């Protein structure tokens, strides 16, 4: 389809590189987070989760976004803070109790 006939809406990309379009959550590249972009799409594309929407900034195409797959997203292993070890947890409780006794 010719891009001139696509719907165009402005969206701000959230800090986690997602934005919402017609109650559907889309994700894009992290470097686009925080930007206001023009999203171009055909409404029929929203029926096909594999079909990306097009992202433009100042008239230039800067990327694409795909619908978030919540099932896959929920099963991803994430890096970051894990559970506190028993020793660390005990140290934390000890520090809290000594602070309250002052």
Secondary structure as GFF3:
##gff-version 3
##sequence-region A 1 102
A	DSSP	three_ten_helix	3	5	.	.	.	ID=ss1
A	DSSP	beta_strand	7	12	.	.	.	ID=ss2
A	DSSP	beta_strand	18	21	.	.	.	ID=ss3
A	DSSP	beta_strand	24	27	.	.	.	ID=ss4
A	DSSP	three_ten_helix	30	32	.	.	.	ID=ss5
A	DSSP	beta_strand	36	41	.	.	.	ID=ss6
A	DSSP	three_ten_helix	43	47	.	.	.	ID=ss7
A	DSSP	beta_strand	53	57	.	.	.	ID=ss8
A	DSSP	beta_strand	60	67	.	.	.	ID=ss9
A	DSSP	alpha_helix	70	75	.	.	.	ID=ss10
A	DSSP	alpha_helix	86	100	.	.	.	ID=ss11
###
